[in-house]
């Protein structure tokens, strides 16, 4: 979604996409090349973006299908972020994990790898929930 959103204004090369996303998050979230490039490749395979060469640089642009997908997603999203900077930092961590998983989604067909990743995420969710519940209970006391 972030890449489609960045490309909704104009075609860009990868560095510009990263900077556009960083700017959108006020510098709190900076996508890494390691998380960006696998997603770009996937979006190309899905026909949502295409690449053209300009002056020996790859320029990424939305296809008509990509524009339609972006409009659909945009209309479904009301507000992802609050003005709370700490909340945005936490959400940016989740986005980074999401982009990483998306880039390696084909590898999750390996059952052992899937189970290991799923265990880590379930443990993480449990830990986050426990911390939030603990915080809620201490405020009630």
LUMBA-556123 format. One record per residue: x, y, z of N, C-alpha, C in turn. Coordinates in steps of 0.02 Angstrom, whole numbers, plus 50000, padded with zeros to 5 digits. Layout:
XYZXYZXYZ/...
This chain:
500424994050000500005000050000500445006350000/500965006250040501395012150044501745013549978/501955008349944502285009149880501785011549827/501205008449827500685010649780500495017949793/500455019749855500295026649873500835031449849/501465029549859502015033849837501995034749761/501845029449725501835029749652501195032749624/500705033949667500075036749642500155043949616/500655047449641500775054349619501185054649555/501705050349551502145050449493502585044249493/502895042949436503375037449431504005039349468/504345034349498504945035749538505425029949533/506065031449550506535025949559506505023849633/506815018249650506735015249716506935020049772/507475023649764507695028249817507155033549830/506855036149776506325041049784505715038149820/505565031849806505005028449840505155028149915/505765025949933505955025550003505905032350037/506145037550004506125044350033505405046850039/504985045249990504285047249993503935044150053/504055037650063503755034150120504015037050186/504665038150189504965041050249504655047850265/504565051950214504265058550223503545057950248/503175053250221502475052150242502425050550316/502935047150342502945045250413503335050150456/503505055850427503865060950464504545058550489/504855053950452505515051450470505505045950522/504915044350548504865039150600504975032250570/504735031150509504815024750475505225025850412/505765021950406506185022250347506245015250318/505915013950262505975007250233506695005950209/506924999950220507594998250198507564995350128/508114995750091508124992550025507964985150029/508174981850083508044974750092507304973050100/506914977950124506194976750129505824979350067/506104984450034505764987549977505814983349913/506414981149896506514977749831506104971349823/506054967049874505634961149865504904962849853/504674968149885503974970249874503884973049804/504364977049781504334979549712504294973849662/504714968749672504694962949627504024959549628/503734958849687503074955649693502534959849659/502564966349667502074970749636502124970449559/502734969649535502834968849462502514962349439/502654956849475502374950349458501604950449459/501324954349505500604954749512500294959549461/500714962949423500464967549371500214974149398/500424975849459500194982149490500664987949474/501294986349462501774991549440502174988749382/502494993249345502934991249291503564995449295/504084993149260504734996449262504904998849192/505175004849189505465007249126506155009949142/506605009549095507285011949104507335019149078/507605023549119507745030449100508445032149124/508875033849078509565035649096509885030449141/509825024149122510115018549159509825017649230/509235020349243508915019549308508235016149297/508065011749344507405008649341506905013449372/506395015049333505855019449356505225015149363/504925015449421504335011549436503715015949427/503195012949397502575016749390501985012049397/501425014949418500815010949426500525008949359/500275002949356499885000849297499155002849311/498725001749263498015003249275497744998849331/497964992549334497754988049388498014990649455/498624993249455498914996049516498535002249540/498335006449492497945012449510497275010349540/496955005249511496315002949537496394999949607/496924996049617497054993049682497184998449734/497565003649715497715009149761497075012849780/496655014349730496025017849745495585013749791/495555007249778495145002849820495405002749892/496045001949900496345001749967496265008450002/496365013849966496315020549995495605021850020/495115019549983494425020750003494235016750065/494595011150078494445006950136494815009150199/495305013450191495715015450249495465022250274/495245022350337495015028750364495585032550396/495885029450447496445032750480496885027550512/497495026850485497955021950512498365024650571/498435031050573498895033850621498585039350663/498785039750724498585045250767499165050250769/499065055550806499605060450812500125058250864/499995052750899500445050150950501075047350917/501645050550926502265048550895502485041550915/502415039950979502605033251002502185027850969/501545029150962501095024550927501325023650855/501475029050821501705028650752502355024650746/502795025350795503425021550794503275014050800/502815012250844502635005150851502315002550787/501875006450757501555004350695502065003750639/502555008050637503065007650585503465001150592/503574998850654503904992450665503484986750635/502834987150645502384981950617502394982150541/502404988050511502434988650438503084985550412/503634986850447504274984150425504254976550425/503974973650479503904966350482503434963850427/502894967450415502424965550362502764965550294/503154970750279503514971050215504024965350209/504354963850263504844958450263504494951750248/503944950450284503574944250272503294943950201/503044949550177502774949750109503314948050058/503904950650069504454949350022504664941950021/504534938450074504724931450079504124926750082/503554929050060502934925250068502954918450035/503314917649979503354911149946503704905949990/504174908250031504554903750074504124900950131/503564904250146503144901850201502764895550183/502834893150121502534886650104502924881050137/503544882450158503944877650196503624877250266/503344871550283502954870750345503374872150407/503994869850408504424870950467504564878350476/504724881750422504854888950426504214892650448/503654890850418503014893950437502884893150512/502974887050537502834885750608503294889750653/503934890350634504404894350674504204901650675/504044904350615503844911350611503184912550649/502724907950641502074908650674502144908550750/502584904150774502714903850847502994910450872/503464913350835503764919750855503234925150857/502814925450805502294930650803501774929650858/501574923350870501094922050924501384924050992/502024922451003502354924251065502394931851072/502554935151018502594942451018501914945451035/501384942951002500714945451015500534944451089/500684938551115500544937151185500914941851232/501534943151217501934947751258501654954851256/501474957051195501194963851188500534964251227/500114959251220499474959251255499574959251331/500054955351355500194955051427500424961851453/500864965051416501104971651436500534976651439/500104976551388499544981251386499044979851443/498904973551456498454971651510498734973751578/499394972551586499734974451648499684982051658/499784985751604499744993051608499034995251625/498554992051595497844993651608497664992351681/497884986651708497734984851777498074989551826/498694991551812499044996051858498725003051859/498425005051804498085011551801497425011251839/497105005451840496465004651875496555004451950/497155002651973497275002052045497425008552076/
